Amino acid sequence: MKTWIPFIIISIIMLIILIKLILRKQDTVWQKVTLFTAWIYSYFICRICLAPAPFSFTPTHEIHYFLIHGIILNLIPFQAMDTAFWLNVVMTIPAGIYYALIWHPRTVKSIFLFGLLTGLTIETTQFIINWFVQLGRWVEVDDLITNAVGVWIGIAIVWLLSKTFVNSWLKKIETNFLINRMFGTLTVQR
């Protein structure tokens, strides 16, 4: 049961975020659809990555890893380019799409950081949860790389679509999302 405690805490935080999203008044119906589906996707990713693993993809060959406090840590990239490797890319393509629709990264640096920070956040959170409750998750550099690539592909998809006839539809579902506006935090004016 204790392995589920971190996910229960994450679920409560996600529920608070959902309530805040529902209460936003400035969004159109299409923008609310974007934010709500992004929330569903985020919750799904939390369930897949941060809850006890009900499934696993067993590598077909030997992988060299480190063991730290019972946590399996793979710091050598590209040892197993198997199903799990490619599914990690596919899993984060929607994240890139939502980043492009909600936060609008424009520079190469911001696009690079969105990808890198997505993988880093997932893997670091898995490591921390594993440290406290032995979640049974592998922490892998491959996941960091594949998650980043998935995000970059998602952002590229939106960018490419914005160059076509669907651009007018993309404008309807895009939203400007500022955390300080959502949670009512104060910003200091200079």
N, C-alpha and C positions, 0 to 999 in steps of 0.2 A: 504493500500500500504506500510506503514512504516514497517509492519511485514516482508515484503520481502526484505528489505534493507540488513540485515545481510547475507541472503542467496545469494544475488547478489554480495556482497563483497567476500564471500567465493567462488562463481563461478569464479570471476575474478582471485583470487589467484590460484584456481585449473586450470584455463586456462594457466596461466604463468607456472605452474608446468608441464602441458602437453607439452607446447612448449619446455621446457628444456628437457623433456624425449625424445621428437622426435629428438632433436639436439644431443643427446648423440651418440658419434661415436664408443665407445668401445664395444657396445653390439652386439651380434649376432641377427639374425632375431627372434629366439626363445626367447631370453632374452628380446627383445623389446616387443614381444607378452605378456610375463609375466608382464612387467612394464605397458604396455598399458591397459591390462585387470585389473591390480591392480588399475590403475587410474580410470577406469570405475566403478569398485566396490566402490572405495572411494567416488566418486562423487555421486553414488547411495545412499550410507550411509548418506552423507551430506544432500541429498534431503529428505530422510526418516526422519532423526533425527533433522535437523536444519532449516527446512522450516516450514511455517505454516501447521498445521496438517489437511489434507483433510479427514482423517479417524480417527476412534478411536475404541478401544476395550473397551466396557463398562464392568466394573467388575460386576459379578453376585451377589456379596455380599458386605457388608459394609467394607470399608477400612479406617483405621485411619490415618490421615495425618495432616501435619502442613501447615499453610498458611502464607507465608512471602512475603509481597509486591505483593500480588495477585498471587504468584507462589505456586502451589501445590507441596509440598515436602513430600515424604513418606520415613521416616527413619526407619520404622519397617519392617524387611525382612519377606518374605514368607507369607504375608497376602493373596495373591491371586496367586495361581499357576495355572493360566488360560492360554488361548491361547496366549496372549501377552507375558506371562512369557516364554513360550517355544519358541516362534518365536524370542525372543531376543537372545536365545542361537543359534538358526539356523542362524540368521542374521550375527553373528560374526565368524562362522566357517571359511568362506572364508578369513577373516582377518588373522586368525591363519595360514592358508595355505600360504597366501602371505608373512606373516612375516617369515615363515620358508624358503620360496624360495628366499626372497630378503635380509633379515638381518641375517639369520642363528643363531637364539638363541641356545646356547649350554648348558648353565648351568641352573639348576633348578631356580636359582634366576632370571636370565634374562627371562626365560619363564614365571615365576610368574609375573614379572613386566610388560611384554608385555600385558598379560591379564588384569591385574589390571589397567594399564594406559589407555588401550583402553576404558574400561567402565568409568573410571574417566574423561577422556577427553570428551567423549560424554555428560555425565551428567553435568559436570561443564560448558561446552559450552552452553548446553540447559539452565542452570540456568542463566548464564550471559545474553544470548539473551532474555530470559524471563524477566529479570530484566529491560532491556532497552525498549523492544517493546511488551511485553505481548504476547508471541508466542502461549500460550495456551498449553504448554507441561508440563507433569508431570515430576518431577525430583525424581527418585526412587532409593533406595539402591538395590532393586531387579534387576534393569537394570544393575547396576554396577556389581553385582554378575553374572548375566546370560551372560552379554557380556564377562566377564573374562572367564567363563566356555566355551563359544563358541570358543574363541581364543585358549584356551588350547586344546580343541578337535581338532581344525584345525592343530595346531602344531603337535599333536600326530598322526594325519592322515598322514602327510608328513613323520614323523619319521618312522611309521610302513611301509609305502610304500617304503621307502628307504632300507628296509630290504628284499624287494622282487625283482622280475625280472624287475620292472619298474624303478629301481634306475638309470639305464643308461639314461632313458628318463628324469627323474627328473634333472639329471646333465645338460642336454641340456637347460632346462628352468630356472635353477637357475641363479641368477645374484648377483654380489657384488655391492651393492648400498651404496654409501657414500654421505651424504648430502653435505659435503664440496667439493667433486669432482663435484657434480651436479651443484651447484650454484657458483662454482668458489671462495669460500671463502678461505682465507689464513689460514694455520695452522702454529703455532709457533714451530720451531724446537729447541730442547735443546741441 
